Amino acid sequence: MRFTVHEEGVRSEVSFERDSAVLGRNVDCDLRLANTRVSRRHARFERAGERVFVIDLQSANGSWVNGERIARRELFVGDEVLVGAVRLVYEGLARPPASDTQALDLEEAGYRTSLPEFDDERVALHGYSRLCAQLLAPHDTPTLLRAIIDSALELVRAERGFLLLSPEPGEKPQYGGWALKVARSHERLDVPLPHTRLSQGVVKKVHEAGAPLLSIDAGRDERLSGMASVEDLRLRSVVCVPIRIEGRAEGVLYVDHRLQEGAFDERDLEALELYASLAGLAILSRRRVEELERRNAELEEARTRVARLVDELGRKVRDRDGELAVVRAELARERGRHDYAAIVGRSDAMKHVFQLLDRFIESDLPVLVSGESGTGK
């Protein structure tokens, strides 16, 4: 059974060798889809001889064939099956012969995208560009970190993902000096009790070695033997890669699959390493934006404080000018309009004399000063 799958703008081909294949969001589905409108076990394809049927598994949003909601329907070449927001086109049973430009590399169990090599690269480039756009979109830090894990789970079809980074000031370090920031499931939900859900031994091993780790079956991996967390969690497939920021290992990206061994291969490891580099750049960019925002806030606070001080200083200057004006007025009333500092005396009688002087001091007429001897003429 062959289908062309159109999901979020990405076109790929899948092929099922078995007579029955389940599609949905569960990790144990033969065709696992990430679209949130797809139920955990949404529908099933069945082959009966040369006939193929699609059966809805009581999904929330239903299964549709050529625009009609169905419970069970036989498929013919060219029929379009819609589950959630994912469109599948039935291409028939027999595969076309391989050409020089088409690679038909099927996995023994399940399915695998089968496209010409240049189409594989084009699909991968499209997927990475979409992930980059998600990382570079405006986010606060918690939203960015959740987006990093959700995209990583989508990239390698993992069951769970964890992101650990260097602790912030005042934050308690864990797992060999790193702090757990985000723990998410493939259903884009937070993992409950995240500190008991990942292998500390694997994280410490990657931290100490500074190198990525891929385990096809962690329970039988000699490198992980003796790790209680691996046994307790019954881990199967694990990938853990360091996140480097400005050349330094600042954390790890950890994804696993507890139900399926061999869920990841070297290609997934390589893809996750590349993605971790992009995630490191996104985290660094977010940190710099936050630093600029913090400095701008400090500058705005300083500007407000300076404006407040300027207003206060201006008010004090105005008050001082007023006080000086009052003092000058009092002095003018006491001493008159002219400077009589050379004349000794501040009594009321002398003030009367100064007022008389103010009336005549600028006159060119002679002034007669009269009075008895000893009065101070």
Order of alpha helices (4+ residues) and beta strands (2+ residues): beta-beta-beta-beta-beta-beta-beta-beta-beta-beta-beta-alpha-alpha-beta-beta-alpha-beta-alpha-beta-beta-alpha-alpha
